[in-house]
Amino acid sequence: MRAPGAGSASVVSLVLLWLLGLPWSWSAAAALGVYVGGGGWRFLRIVCKTARRDLFALLVLIRVRLELRHHQRARHTIPRIFQVVAQQQPDRLALVDAGSDVCWTFAQLDAYSNAVANLFCQLGFTPGDVVAIFLEGRPEFVGLWLGLAKVGVEAALLNVNLRREPLAFCLGTSGAKALIFGGELTAAVAEVSGQLGKSLLKFCSGELGPEGILPDTQLLDPLLKEASTAPLAQPPDKGMDDRLFYIYTSGTTGLPKAAIVVHSRYYRIAAFGHHAYSMQVADVLYDCLPLYHTAGNIMGVGQCLIYGLTVVLRKKFSASRFWDDCVKYNCTVVQYIGEICRYLLKQPVREAEGRHRVRLAVGNGLRPAIWEEFTERFGVRQIGEFYGATECNCSIANMDGKVGSCGFNSRILPHVYPIRLVKVNEDTMELLRDAQGLCIPCQAGEPGLLVGQINQQDPLRRFDGYISESATSKKIAHSVFRKGDSAYISGDVLVMDELGYMYFRDRSGDTFRWRGENVSTTEVEGVLSRLLGQTDVAVYGVAVPGTFKIQKTRLQHEGFDPRQTSDRLFFLDLKQGHYLPLDQSVYTRICSGAFAL
C-alpha cells in the first residue's frame, strides 16, 4: 500500500475542498485524475473515508492547545481555574455522593478546599511538600487534594486496596510529611504504623472505625471547622507545568510507581475528553471509578473542576444500583472500564435501564465481543472508548463510534500527533532498529508497541515520568522517529488498520506465538468469557519446550504440569477435534516432543 507522502498533500487538500463543498478548478480535477490513474486511488480511498473524522479531531486538538496556551501564559493552575468556575455558578451542584446522598455545591467545595489550604498553611506546610491521601471516593477526597494544591502542596493518592508492605512502600517513596486517611481505613494504617517514621503527621477524616483513633493521630474534621474558608491571601507562585499530585500506576511487574501529574496534564486529559465527546455544562456525569486513578479523578472529576459539570460519585461500582443511580440523578454521561459493562450485561433486565437519559459512556477496555450488545440493550448512543495511561503522551480516542477501536491516528496527517506503532522482538520486547538505527514502523495489520515522541516544551507531548528517576529512564527510548529524538514507550501492543483505527492487543509480555501468528491473551479471554456467560477469565502463557515464552508469575511457573496445580487441565487434540483431559502421561509426552500440540 502506498504511504502518504509529499505528493499526497496536494491531493488531500483537493479532497478536503470537495468534502467541505468548496469550489475547485478543472485543472485540479485533472491533477486528481492523473494521481488516481497512477495508483493513488488507495490513498484517495483513505482520505475519503477519514477526512471528516480527522478534521474533527484536528479541531479538538487545536481547541485544547489554545486553551492550554491561554492558561500557561496567565500562569493559571487547576485550583485557579476551578475558583473561576465556582464563582460563576456557586449554587450549582458540583459533587454528589450517591452512597450517602450528600450534595456539595461549587461554593461548598470551594469553601472546604479553602479550609484545607488554610489549615495546612498554618501547620507549616509549604509549596513542594507532599501529603498522602488514603481515602475512599467521596467529595472530601476531591476537596482535600484540591485544597492542598491551593497552597502548593502535592498529594500522593494512595490506592485504598493497599495493605502492609505495598502500603508502607508507597508511603515511603512518596516522601510524604503527612498522611490523611479515612476512618474506614484505620485498621490498614494500624498495620503499617510501626514502619512509618515518627515525624509523619497523621490525620483521620470522617467517622472513626471500630478501632477508634490511632495513637499520634489528629481528627481532621474538627480542625477544618475552625479553619478559615476564605481564599489564601497569597497563593503560591505555581504554573501549569508544576506538579499537582501523584498517581500510583499498577504496572505489570513490581511494586506501584508514583507517576507525576502536573497541572497541564490534568487539564489536557479532562479537556480532550470534554471536547472529543462534546460534553456540555448541562451534562451530569456518573463516576463510580476509583478517585486514586486517572479515569475517575481526572477524566471524571475534571469535568466538574474545569468545565462546571455536576459529577455523581459512588465509591464502589454496584451493578444492581448503576442504572437506578443514573435515573435518580438524571445522569447523561457515565464512565466505565470494560468489566463494568460486562457485569451490567449479566444483570437481569431492570425497569431503570430503559428510563435513564445516558447518551454517552466514556472509558476503556470495552471488549468488541460485547460492544454492540451493550449499546443495543441499554440504549447508549455513543461509546467513547479511549486508550491512555496516567503518564503517557500518546493517548488516543474513539470519536466516531468505530466498534472495537480504542482510537486512531490520522493516515492523512500523521505528523500532527506524532505517535507510532513500532516493531519489537516478540521474546524480549526490545525495539527493533533499521540500518540507520531508527525504530521500524509497523504496517497496517501488524501488531506493534505504541510510542509517542517527547517534547517537554509542548504540554500535549511532554513526559513527566515518575518520582523514581530509574523508572522514568526505563520508559524513554532514543532515536525512534528520527536521530537523537526521545519517545515514551507505552509497553502496550496495539494494531492499526489501513484507515488508522487502532485496536488494543495486550500488555507487553501477554502475547504469544501460535502456528506463526501473534495471539493476544485478551482475545482468548474475550472468547472464553462470552462462551462461559461473561464469567471472569484469565489467560496466560506457560512454558512449553520449543514453543511459548516463559512468564514469571506464580500461575505461569505452575505451567501445565498436573503435579503443580489442583486445577483440571485440558488440551486440544487436533486429530479428534475436541479437548481432552491433560494427565501426567500426556504431559510427559508433550515435554518429550512425542506429542505435538
Sequence and secondary structure as in RCSB ss.txt:
>XXXX:A:sequence
MRAPGAGSASVVSLVLLWLLGLPWSWSAAAALGVYVGGGGWRFLRIVCKTARRDLFALLVLIRVRLELRHHQRAR
HTIPRIFQVVAQQQPDRLALVDAGSDVCWTFAQLDAYSNAVANLFCQLGFTPGDVVAIFLEGRPEFVGLWLGLAK
VGVEAALLNVNLRREPLAFCLGTSGAKALIFGGELTAAVAEVSGQLGKSLLKFCSGELGPEGILPDTQLLDPLLK
EASTAPLAQPPDKGMDDRLFYIYTSGTTGLPKAAIVVHSRYYRIAAFGHHAYSMQVADVLYDCLPLYHTAGNIMG
VGQCLIYGLTVVLRKKFSASRFWDDCVKYNCTVVQYIGEICRYLLKQPVREAEGRHRVRLAVGNGLRPAIWEEFT
ERFGVRQIGEFYGATECNCSIANMDGKVGSCGFNSRILPHVYPIRLVKVNEDTMELLRDAQGLCIPCQAGEPGLL
VGQINQQDPLRRFDGYISESATSKKIAHSVFRKGDSAYISGDVLVMDELGYMYFRDRSGDTFRWRGENVSTTEVE
GVLSRLLGQTDVAVYGVAVPGTFKIQKTRLQHEGFDPRQTSDRLFFLDLKQGHYLPLDQSVYTRICSGAFAL
>XXXX:A:secstr
     HHHHHHHHHHHHHHTT    HHHHHHHHHHIIIIIHHHHHHHHHHHHHHHHHHHHHHHHHHHHHHHHHTT
  HHHHHHHHHHH TTSEEEEETTTTEEEEHHHHHHHHHHHHHHHHHTT  TT EEEEE  SSHHHHHHHHHHHH
TT EEEE  TT  HHHHHHHHHHHT SEEEEEGGGHHHHHHHGGGS TT EEEEESS  TT   TTEEEHHHHHH
HS  S  SS     TTSEEEEEEE  SSSS EEEEEEHHHHHHHHHHHHHHTT  TT EEEE S TTSHIIIIII
HHHHHHH  EEEE SS  TTTHHHHHHHTT  EEEEEHHHHHHHHHS   GGGGT    EEEEE   HHHHHHHH
HHHT  EEEEEE  TT S  EE  S  TT  EE  SSSGGGS EEEE B TTT  B B TTS B B  TT  EEE
EEE  TTSTTT    BSSHHHHHHTEEESSSSTT EEEEEEEEEEE TTSEEEEEEETT EEEETTEEEEHHHHH
HHHHHHTTS          TTTS    SHHHHHTT TTT SS  EEEETTTTEEEE  HHHHHHHHHTSS  
